[in-house]
Amino acid sequence: MFPLTSSKASFLLHFSLIASLLLAASAGNFYQDVDQNFGDQRFQILEGGQLLTLSLDKLSGSGFQSKNEYLFGRFDVQLKLIPGNSAGTVTTFYLSSQGSAHDEIDFEFLGNSSGQPYTIHTNVYAQGKGGREQQFRLWFDPTTSFHTYSIVWNPQRIIFLVDNIPIRVFNNQESNGVPYPKNQAMRVYCSLWNADDWATQGGRVKTDWTLAPFTVSYRNFNANGCVKIPGSSACGSTNSLSNDQAWQTQGLDANGRNRIRWVQHKYMIYNYCNDASRFPQGFPSECKGSRF
Ligand SMILES: *[C@@H]1O[C@H](CO)[C@@H](O)[C@H](O)[C@H]1NC(C)=O
């Protein structure tokens, strides 16, 4: 260590004060927003609450959940995935309620061998029933830098976004008899775990434990939603840091429809609504409506 000159020191002090104010205004803090739910020391909050890492070794993965439960909202997190050989691992970011007839909205990142692409797996469960998978490739390498993954959940629709580009929309089609998640508050969950029995190429490629621990990084977690008041069915104040309530009615505009067409044309690798072998009696009703 060497002493800083006083002008350098005061510059650094000012710089870090300004930087921390900007961060406080633009994103939550993991200490305030989440609780660990498994994995002991494999869960770490760093940089004063701005960065969170999860790791996975042969004994266990790790995970966390939001302190609050939400009934609708917009949920964003930035993620940097496991580089190199991540085969067999699954990184998640999802919303879920509790109980047997639960609702769930999933983003899952299925690892792969070195140099092979990740798969983004999405699903929607309503009242305990899922089976609505769509899978995508990405148009960038998700392991070299942070990218933003978002879920918009409002009474009309669910939108999955990657770097603010919509990749999937699940519309509320209750009028056609399709259950829609709208009565059960959900928490945000994130985790890293081993699923080498199925995750990579149908389970043929196993996790290489000589590379453990595997680590993923999360930052800029932002839950802008309607916070459920414990013990009541009502939902209280929305996030006080932000008065951006656009999520409440967010849909796709012309630009959004162009972008989702581009993603679904070039990067969608699986859609349950195209998988006739799974539905010999006919496709589920939600597959028949308009796509976006
Ligand atoms: C891994 O990469 C191979 C080759 O591109 C691909 O066929 C496979 O679907 C990928 N698996 C996952 C889980 O992404």
The ligand as an SDF file (V2000), in Angstrom:
LIG
                    3D

 14 14  0  0  0  0  0  0  0  0999 V2000
  -25.9690  -27.7360  -26.3890 C   0  0  0  0  0  0  0  0  0  0  0  0
  -25.4180  -27.4810  -27.6600 O   0  0  0  0  0  0  0  0  0  0  0  0
  -25.8340  -28.4020  -28.6730 C   0  0  0  0  0  0  0  0  0  0  0  0
  -25.0500  -28.0590  -29.9470 C   0  0  0  0  0  0  0  0  0  0  0  0
  -25.3060  -26.7400  -30.3480 O   0  0  0  0  0  0  0  0  0  0  0  0
  -27.3310  -28.3070  -28.8770 C   0  0  0  0  0  0  0  0  0  0  0  0
  -27.7540  -29.2250  -29.8410 O   0  0  0  0  0  0  0  0  0  0  0  0
  -28.0240  -28.5780  -27.5490 C   0  0  0  0  0  0  0  0  0  0  0  0
  -29.4040  -28.3560  -27.6790 O   0  0  0  0  0  0  0  0  0  0  0  0
  -27.4870  -27.6570  -26.4660 C   0  0  0  0  0  0  0  0  0  0  0  0
  -28.0570  -28.0340  -25.1850 N   0  0  0  0  0  0  0  0  0  0  0  0
  -28.5210  -27.1490  -24.3370 C   0  0  0  0  0  0  0  0  0  0  0  0
  -29.0960  -27.6540  -23.0770 C   0  0  0  0  0  0  0  0  0  0  0  0
  -28.4930  -25.9600  -24.5680 O   0  0  0  0  0  0  0  0  0  0  0  0
  1  2  1  0
  1 10  1  0
  2  3  1  0
  3  4  1  0
  3  6  1  0
  4  5  1  0
  6  7  1  0
  6  8  1  0
  8  9  1  0
  8 10  1  0
 10 11  1  0
 11 12  1  0
 12 13  1  0
 12 14  2  0
M  END
$$$$
